[in-house]
Amino acid sequence: MNNVENVRVKPDTRNHNGFFVLESSYKLIDVNKNGWALICLDDATCHYVDPDDLKMPRGWKKIEDVLSA
């Protein structure tokens, strides 16, 4: 899978630990076999989130477009 820049999270998105994730622009790194999407704000700040809580950049229809790439 190619990394996707400028992925945003929906309001009230929580990470895999149940903590709220900052509403910002992230880089989508991967979606693992357990169904969590790994997104990173920078080299030190990453979160696992539900892929359904992602807003893909314009030109992408849905997360499945990324998974099939």
PyRosetta script that sets phi, psi and omega in degrees:
from pyrosetta import init, pose_from_sequence

init()
pose = pose_from_sequence("MNNVENVRVKPDTRNHNGFFVLESSYKLIDVNKNGWALICLDDATCHYVDPDDLKMPRGWKKIEDVLSA")
pose.set_psi(1, 138.0)
pose.set_omega(1, 176.2)
pose.set_phi(2, -84.2)
pose.set_psi(2, 144.9)
pose.set_omega(2, 175.3)
pose.set_phi(3, -67.3)
pose.set_psi(3, 143.5)
pose.set_omega(3, 180.0)
pose.set_phi(4, -118.6)
pose.set_psi(4, 122.7)
pose.set_omega(4, 178.6)
pose.set_phi(5, -83.0)
pose.set_psi(5, 160.4)
pose.set_omega(5, 172.5)
pose.set_phi(6, 61.4)
pose.set_psi(6, 37.5)
pose.set_omega(6, 171.8)
pose.set_phi(7, -85.6)
pose.set_psi(7, 133.4)
pose.set_omega(7, -180.0)
pose.set_phi(8, -110.8)
pose.set_psi(8, 161.9)
pose.set_omega(8, 177.0)
pose.set_phi(9, -108.0)
pose.set_psi(9, 149.1)
pose.set_omega(9, 178.2)
pose.set_phi(10, -71.9)
pose.set_psi(10, 156.2)
pose.set_omega(10, 177.7)
pose.set_phi(11, -56.6)
pose.set_psi(11, 145.3)
pose.set_omega(11, 178.0)
pose.set_phi(12, 65.7)
pose.set_psi(12, 24.0)
pose.set_omega(12, 176.1)
pose.set_phi(13, -70.5)
pose.set_psi(13, 137.4)
pose.set_omega(13, 177.7)
pose.set_phi(14, -116.9)
pose.set_psi(14, 150.1)
pose.set_omega(14, 177.3)
pose.set_phi(15, -84.7)
pose.set_psi(15, -175.9)
pose.set_omega(15, -176.8)
pose.set_phi(16, -65.7)
pose.set_psi(16, -15.9)
pose.set_omega(16, 176.5)
pose.set_phi(17, -93.9)
pose.set_psi(17, -2.2)
pose.set_omega(17, 179.0)
pose.set_phi(18, 91.0)
pose.set_psi(18, 3.8)
pose.set_omega(18, 179.1)
pose.set_phi(19, -88.6)
pose.set_psi(19, 146.0)
pose.set_omega(19, 177.5)
pose.set_phi(20, -65.4)
pose.set_psi(20, 144.3)
pose.set_omega(20, 179.0)
pose.set_phi(21, -103.9)
pose.set_psi(21, 135.6)
pose.set_omega(21, 178.2)
pose.set_phi(22, -58.1)
pose.set_psi(22, 130.0)
pose.set_omega(22, 176.5)
pose.set_phi(23, -73.8)
pose.set_psi(23, 107.3)
pose.set_omega(23, -176.5)
pose.set_phi(24, -157.7)
pose.set_psi(24, -176.2)
pose.set_omega(24, 177.0)
pose.set_phi(25, -95.3)
pose.set_psi(25, 128.5)
pose.set_omega(25, -176.5)
pose.set_phi(26, -122.0)
pose.set_psi(26, 169.0)
pose.set_omega(26, 170.2)
pose.set_phi(27, -105.3)
pose.set_psi(27, 125.8)
pose.set_omega(27, 175.8)
pose.set_phi(28, -80.7)
pose.set_psi(28, 117.0)
pose.set_omega(28, -176.8)
pose.set_phi(29, -91.0)
pose.set_psi(29, -47.0)
pose.set_omega(29, -174.6)
pose.set_phi(30, -167.2)
pose.set_psi(30, 162.0)
pose.set_omega(30, 168.1)
pose.set_phi(31, -122.0)
pose.set_psi(31, 117.6)
pose.set_omega(31, -173.9)
pose.set_phi(32, -81.9)
pose.set_psi(32, 172.9)
pose.set_omega(32, -176.1)
pose.set_phi(33, -67.9)
pose.set_psi(33, -15.7)
pose.set_omega(33, 176.2)
pose.set_phi(34, -85.4)
pose.set_psi(34, -4.1)
pose.set_omega(34, 175.7)
pose.set_phi(35, 95.5)
pose.set_psi(35, 7.4)
pose.set_omega(35, 178.3)
pose.set_phi(36, -94.1)
pose.set_psi(36, 137.8)
pose.set_omega(36, 175.2)
pose.set_phi(37, -93.0)
pose.set_psi(37, 129.0)
pose.set_omega(37, 175.9)
pose.set_phi(38, -93.3)
pose.set_psi(38, 117.9)
pose.set_omega(38, 177.9)
pose.set_phi(39, -121.0)
pose.set_psi(39, 145.7)
pose.set_omega(39, -179.2)
pose.set_phi(40, -129.5)
pose.set_psi(40, 134.8)
pose.set_omega(40, 175.3)
pose.set_phi(41, -82.2)
pose.set_psi(41, -39.4)
pose.set_omega(41, 177.6)
pose.set_phi(42, -155.4)
pose.set_psi(42, -166.2)
pose.set_omega(42, -177.8)
pose.set_phi(43, -69.1)
pose.set_psi(43, -17.5)
pose.set_omega(43, -175.7)
pose.set_phi(44, -112.2)
pose.set_psi(44, -12.3)
pose.set_omega(44, -174.0)
pose.set_phi(45, -122.2)
pose.set_psi(45, 104.2)
pose.set_omega(45, 179.2)
pose.set_phi(46, -130.6)
pose.set_psi(46, 155.5)
pose.set_omega(46, 179.9)
pose.set_phi(47, -141.5)
pose.set_psi(47, 147.3)
pose.set_omega(47, 166.3)
pose.set_phi(48, -96.3)
pose.set_psi(48, 125.6)
pose.set_omega(48, -179.2)
pose.set_phi(49, -134.4)
pose.set_psi(49, 165.6)
pose.set_omega(49, 174.7)
pose.set_phi(50, -69.7)
pose.set_psi(50, 126.8)
pose.set_omega(50, 179.9)
pose.set_phi(51, -57.6)
pose.set_psi(51, -25.3)
pose.set_omega(51, 178.2)
pose.set_phi(52, -68.5)
pose.set_psi(52, -15.3)
pose.set_omega(52, 179.4)
pose.set_phi(53, -91.6)
pose.set_psi(53, 8.3)
pose.set_omega(53, -179.6)
pose.set_phi(54, -97.7)
pose.set_psi(54, 143.6)
pose.set_omega(54, 172.0)
pose.set_phi(55, -109.5)
pose.set_psi(55, 112.1)
pose.set_omega(55, -176.4)
pose.set_phi(56, -77.4)
pose.set_psi(56, 154.3)
pose.set_omega(56, 179.3)
pose.set_phi(57, -65.4)
pose.set_psi(57, 163.1)
pose.set_omega(57, 178.1)
pose.set_phi(58, -56.1)
pose.set_psi(58, 142.0)
pose.set_omega(58, -178.5)
pose.set_phi(59, 99.9)
pose.set_psi(59, -18.7)
pose.set_omega(59, 175.9)
pose.set_phi(60, -102.5)
pose.set_psi(60, 132.6)
pose.set_omega(60, -179.6)
pose.set_phi(61, -81.7)
pose.set_psi(61, -41.2)
pose.set_omega(61, -177.7)
pose.set_phi(62, -165.6)
pose.set_psi(62, 172.8)
pose.set_omega(62, -177.2)
pose.set_phi(63, -61.2)
pose.set_psi(63, -29.4)
pose.set_omega(63, -179.5)
pose.set_phi(64, -62.4)
pose.set_psi(64, -27.5)
pose.set_omega(64, 176.1)
pose.set_phi(65, -62.5)
pose.set_psi(65, -37.1)
pose.set_omega(65, -179.6)
pose.set_phi(66, -73.4)
pose.set_psi(66, -42.6)
pose.set_omega(66, -177.2)
pose.set_phi(67, -63.4)
pose.set_psi(67, -33.2)
pose.set_omega(67, -177.7)
pose.set_phi(68, -84.5)
pose.set_psi(68, -9.5)
pose.set_omega(68, -178.4)
pose.set_phi(69, -77.5)
pose.dump_pdb("model.pdb")
